């Protein structure tokens, strides 16, 4: 690799100088305006990118490469001479590692180390790399050049900005019919039991539980057990029409919570069934329940799979079973939906909380 700085009266002129000497294979490290008003471009030619023979010729012999290389082959033997030259090139490339790091750092400005550190922290917490880069760049621009070198200040600023961007909601704040949907095993039934207990026993609201999970063995019985313990009624509906009847029967209730069977979001037939339920019952709100321990690509698939269902909010369960929380933020942004609830255990009703921007920002960025 050969690194060189080119200058010109404009950035375009400097780039033309790069192209004239290095050609289309040039790697551009950075462009800046220097003190004398000229524009300076730092560029490099990666020999690996232009072919080993061209690399040997340019790096070791210069302008009369072909003739000198031919002489060396005659004198030393083609294989031995080529091997020596390649080893020389490799040694030079190894020595350029630190030089390249310095050039890249200088090209990105004095706040490069702060940016790199904060971005690495976000990525290690599971936040998508592209999103992490945008978050850090936005924070650096927001604090201004004087404060951009202060990592602690930038961190506080970024956390506040992230908190401002987070969306949360309380779908049970008023008279509501709320259905919980999501993949199998994410904890929908337990989440419903927790919410029913809180609103019926602590907030003294009239609550009814309905289940459409007629697939799992004893699923309806499980909800009925919760209903008897809490002291509220439980109904079963196996179709959109039966659900409408059950909702009408409980029109006097403050809250109607609906449990649904786990659905395979890749099964279009099952997704159409849910869409049909929504179309037949426009008063029903939908909350998509996802497990925080699930890989984010699986959560992305679930969000896309449930896109035909009018989801109003999200719930993330099993927070106690994961160490990274970035996928929650990634999924929130993909879904463009607020978070309603967070759960972190099996205890009913203790292990659930209403999502807040402060709580979520703690997950993504520690103090």
Secondary structure, 3 states (H helix, E strand, C coil): CEEEEEEECCHHHHHHHHHHHHHHHEEEEEEEECCCCCEEEEEEECHHHHCHHHHHHHHHHHHHHHHHHHHHHHHHCHHHHHHHHHHHHHHHHHHCHHHHHHHHHHHCCCCHHHHHHHHHHHHHCCCCHHHHHHHHHHHHHHHCCCCCCCHHHHHHHHHHHHHHHCCECCCCCCCEEEEEECCCCCCHHHHHHHHHHHHHHHCCCCEEEEECCCCCCCHHHHHHHHHHHHCCEEEECCCHHHHHHHHHHCCCCCEEEEECCCCCCCCHHHHHHHHHHHHHCCCEEEEEEEECCCCHHHHHHHHHHHHHCCEEEEEEECHHHCCCCHHHHHHHHHHCCEEEEEECCCCCCCCEEECCHHHHHHHHCCC
